[in-house]
Amino acid sequence: MKFSVGDKVVRNPATWVPNELDAWGRGRGVGVVIEPPLHTEDSAVDVRWPCGRCFEEVAGLLPAPDADDQDSPPAHLVAPMPDRSPGRGP
């Protein structure tokens, strides 16, 4: 797979190789491939994650889902709304 500057990426859980930088947020959320300050091998890209930037192996990344898919949280994270009908609830 090949990524270009501006592509949005997420970590690939099947191939992600953790390191000490994961503690500050490496690989969390959606990252954006940015122009590297120096030449990188074709197997690596410079990614700006929400908490910082890091060189990443292409094998450890996947294209991020479309923005439309990210507007709604996953169903298992949505808490049911309490019933506020008259005579119910606080």
ChimeraX attribute file (.defattr): number of C-alpha atoms within 10 A of each C-alpha:
attribute: neighborCount
match mode: 1-to-1
recipient: residues
	/A:1	8
	/A:2	13
	/A:3	19
	/A:4	12
	/A:5	13
	/A:6	12
	/A:7	14
	/A:8	22
	/A:9	23
	/A:10	19
	/A:11	22
	/A:12	16
	/A:13	11
	/A:14	9
	/A:15	13
	/A:16	15
	/A:17	14
	/A:18	11
	/A:19	8
	/A:20	8
	/A:21	12
	/A:22	11
	/A:23	10
	/A:24	10
	/A:25	14
	/A:26	23
	/A:27	29
	/A:28	14
	/A:29	13
	/A:30	17
	/A:31	26
	/A:32	22
	/A:33	21
	/A:34	18
	/A:35	14
	/A:36	14
	/A:37	7
	/A:38	6
	/A:39	9
	/A:40	11
	/A:41	7
	/A:42	10
	/A:43	13
	/A:44	18
	/A:45	24
	/A:46	22
	/A:47	27
	/A:48	21
	/A:49	20
	/A:50	14
	/A:51	13
	/A:52	13
	/A:53	18
	/A:54	17
	/A:55	15
	/A:56	20
	/A:57	17
	/A:58	20
	/A:59	16
	/A:60	19
	/A:61	24
	/A:62	17
	/A:63	17
	/A:64	18
	/A:65	12
	/A:66	9
	/A:67	9
	/A:68	7
	/A:69	10
	/A:70	11
	/A:71	8
	/A:72	10
	/A:73	9
	/A:74	9
	/A:75	7
	/A:76	6
	/A:77	8
	/A:78	9
	/A:79	7
	/A:80	6
	/A:81	6
	/A:82	9
	/A:83	10
	/A:84	9
	/A:85	8
	/A:86	7
	/A:87	7
	/A:88	8
	/A:89	8
	/A:90	8
